[in-house]
Amino acid sequence: MIPYGRQSISHEDLAAVEAVLRSDWLTQGPAVSRFEAAVADYVGARHAVAVNSATSALHIACAALGVGPGSRVWTVPNTFVASANCARYCGAEVGFVDIDARSYCIDVADLARRLQAARAVDALPDVLVSVDFAGQPCDYAAIADLKREYGFRLIEDASHAIGATLAGARIGALPVADITVFSFHPVKIVTSAEGGMLLTADADLAAAARRLRSHGIERDPARLTQPDQGGWYYEQQELGWNYRITDLQAALGASQIARIDAFLERRRALAQRYDEALADLPLQRPWQRPGALSAYHLYPIVLRDADQRRQVYERLREAGIGVQVHYLPVHLQPYYRALGFAPGQFPVAEWYAERTLSLPLYADLTEAAQDCVIAAMREALK
Ligand SMILES: *Cc1c(COP(=O)(O)O)cnc(C)c1O
């Protein structure tokens, strides 16, 4: 079986994890700060806070930005449910913005229309969670203009996009994003088994994220509210969680970051191979935003209609090729329907979700295995 995505583990990764097992620290030790520094250096971010998943990072990001009951958080339907659930954990109301039919990222024209309508009824969003779908950065120049005009905060869900660039800047260090979130789940670009990270240029947001990942506890003497009583002293200043990453995971993540450029290069080369081999087939291939370089977490194609997608999915699955659908629209999940969302509200996301398939793409995918996928696609579309 060729999966749609999987990890790439080296001898160095194994050695890094084993070294932690033989050390004094299994969690909250030196590997965590090493991982944070490696990612911050790589993307050019000022602060990095590692946690046990991107889902936790998104939850912390919302909480650090003050999202709570009565807040409004907007995101897109074409994402993993975690991009919306983070707002619900905080008791906020979720709204959606449609995607555009080329990038499958947020449609900035739809965002502008919805913001204008929301202002008229005094219901502007407090936070937008943008999603760099498949590794492709959103149109952040347009989002920055709208952010300035309407005053929302931005959480960039870059779970797919570590290593992507926009106008020469690495994702994770875009000034428009108050907080950027990465995922290190095994199907993503680099992995720590489970893991996530928040990146920010704001020291107070970083401090809040550090507190919230560990029960709301503050140990930094400069940030205590009462006199420091000594080395044992700490303050629980707010209600946080145990969202800590282990040193085992962080050591794996730090070891993987050393190979990120090779991972990205391989993904981009395989994507280009798909582009060339599928060019004459009746399907829509991924589009490149001018000035951007995708991290190619996914290689999503769009087929003619839902029937053709079902046929191709079944043919490829029978051939042992693990194609997947990214994503079922979040607003159509039963949980969100129960909150009042319905089919027809975000037509482009729904059009896309009925027709898309993600083809296998990961650093260890061999050209021979990719050729099997290409041959099966050609056969299925004959
Ligand atoms: C994978 C993913 C997440 C969640 O990541 P975890 O690390 O598994 O919690 C969130 N958002 C998007 C867009 C993702 O793809």
The ligand as an SDF file (V2000), in Angstrom:
LIG
                    3D

 15 15  0  0  0  0  0  0  0  0999 V2000
   -2.8920   18.3420   11.0100 C   0  0  0  0  0  0  0  0  0  0  0  0
   -3.6420   19.6290   11.1540 C   0  0  0  0  0  0  0  0  0  0  0  0
   -4.0130   20.1710   12.3890 C   0  0  0  0  0  0  0  0  0  0  0  0
   -3.8670   19.4200   13.6570 C   0  0  0  0  0  0  0  0  0  0  0  0
   -2.5920   18.9730   13.8840 O   0  0  0  0  0  0  0  0  0  0  0  0
   -2.2990   17.9770   15.0990 P   0  0  0  0  0  0  0  0  0  0  0  0
   -0.8190   18.1990   15.3170 O   0  0  0  0  0  0  0  0  0  0  0  0
   -2.6230   16.6040   14.6210 O   0  0  0  0  0  0  0  0  0  0  0  0
   -3.1150   18.3890   16.2600 O   0  0  0  0  0  0  0  0  0  0  0  0
   -4.6020   21.4120   12.4030 C   0  0  0  0  0  0  0  0  0  0  0  0
   -4.8520   22.1020   11.2780 N   0  0  0  0  0  0  0  0  0  0  0  0
   -4.5470   21.6020   10.0790 C   0  0  0  0  0  0  0  0  0  0  0  0
   -4.8200   22.4160    8.8630 C   0  0  0  0  0  0  0  0  0  0  0  0
   -3.9490   20.3450    9.9730 C   0  0  0  0  0  0  0  0  0  0  0  0
   -3.6870   19.8260    8.7700 O   0  0  0  0  0  0  0  0  0  0  0  0
  1  2  1  0
  2  3  1  0
  2 14  2  0
  3  4  1  0
  3 10  2  0
  4  5  1  0
  5  6  1  0
  6  7  2  0
  6  8  1  0
  6  9  1  0
 10 11  1  0
 11 12  2  0
 12 13  1  0
 12 14  1  0
 14 15  1  0
M  END
$$$$
